[in-house]
């Protein structure tokens, strides 16, 4: 199974997704934002707390289904309050499916991984 990987996520967020089966996350960081932009509702995604530079073959994580995706631009005033700053975000509503382990990695602007998973339930 080949999936987009979102890396460096909070362990709390991942544990909460396992516990409650559904969770929304907001992606702001450029590297994860690139991957999140590729996702569509119904796609599966690989999630891990391990950072982008540290993931390797064998890294474990979660596999979730994208239930809903919202893309937005937010405007804020800068610290000096004279300039306006625009931040792009993607909000993903995810459904936990199962755990998985990376078997292959493709690194570009976003990371794509092939994942092995312990059961066919996923």
C-alpha positions in Angstrom: 0.0 0.0 0.0 1.6 3.3 -1.1 0.6 6.3 1.0 1.5 10.0 1.6 3.2 10.3 5.0 2.6 13.1 7.4 5.6 13.2 9.8 6.6 14.8 13.1 3.0 14.8 14.5 2.3 15.0 18.3 2.2 11.7 20.1 -0.8 13.0 21.9 -2.7 13.6 18.6 -1.8 10.0 17.4 -2.8 8.4 20.7 -6.1 10.4 20.7 -6.8 9.2 17.2 -6.4 5.6 18.3 -8.5 6.1 21.4 -11.4 8.0 19.8 -11.1 6.6 16.2 -12.0 10.0 14.7 -9.9 13.2 15.0 -9.4 16.4 13.2 -5.8 17.7 12.7 -4.7 21.0 11.2 -1.6 21.0 9.0 0.4 24.2 8.9 4.1 23.2 8.3 5.2 23.5 4.7 6.6 19.9 4.4 3.4 18.2 5.7 1.2 20.8 4.0 2.6 19.7 0.6 1.6 16.1 1.3 -1.8 17.1 2.8 -2.6 19.1 -0.3 -2.3 15.8 -2.4 -4.8 14.0 -0.2 -8.5 13.6 -1.2 -11.4 12.5 0.9 -11.4 8.7 1.0 -7.6 8.4 0.7 -5.5 6.7 3.3 -2.5 8.4 4.9 0.4 7.3 7.0 1.0 9.3 10.3 4.0 9.2 12.5 5.5 11.2 15.4 9.0 10.6 13.9 10.4 13.7 12.1 10.8 13.8 8.3 14.6 13.4 8.4 14.5 10.5 10.9 12.0 8.2 9.3 13.4 5.0 7.8 12.4 1.6 6.6 10.8 0.0 9.7 9.4 3.2 11.1 6.0 2.5 12.7 3.0 4.7 12.5 -0.8 4.8 12.0 -2.9 4.4 8.9 -6.0 6.6 8.7 -8.7 7.4 6.2 -9.3 11.1 5.2 -13.0 11.6 6.0 -13.0 15.4 5.2 -10.5 17.9 4.0 -10.7 21.7 4.2 -8.1 24.0 2.7 -8.0 27.6 3.9 -5.9 30.8 4.0 -5.8 32.7 7.3 -4.7 36.3 7.6 -2.9 37.7 10.7 -1.2 40.9 11.6 2.5 40.6 12.0 4.2 41.4 15.3 4.7 45.0 14.2 1.0 45.1 13.3 1.8 47.0 10.1 2.0 44.0 7.8 -0.5 41.3 7.1 0.7 37.7 7.1 -1.2 34.9 5.2 -0.9 31.3 6.4 -2.1 28.4 4.4 -3.6 25.4 6.3 -5.2 22.1 5.6 -7.6 20.6 8.1 -8.1 16.9 7.9 -10.8 14.8 9.6 -9.3 11.4 10.0 -10.6 7.9 10.9 -8.1 5.5 12.5 -7.7 2.2 10.5 -4.7 0.4 11.8 -1.0 0.5 12.6 1.6 0.1 9.9 5.4 -0.1 9.2 7.3 1.6 6.4 8.8 -0.9 3.9 9.9 1.7 1.2 10.4 5.5 1.2 10.3 8.1 -1.6 11.5 11.5 -0.5 10.6 14.6 -2.6 8.7 17.7 -1.6 6.5 15.3 0.2 7.2 11.8 1.5 5.4 8.8 0.0 5.9 5.5 1.7 5.0 1.9 1.1 3.6 0.4 4.2 3.3 -3.1 5.6 0.5 -3.6 8.1 -0.2 -6.4 10.5 -3.7 -7.4 9.3 -5.9 -7.3 6.3 -8.5 -5.5 8.3 -6.9 -2.3 7.2 
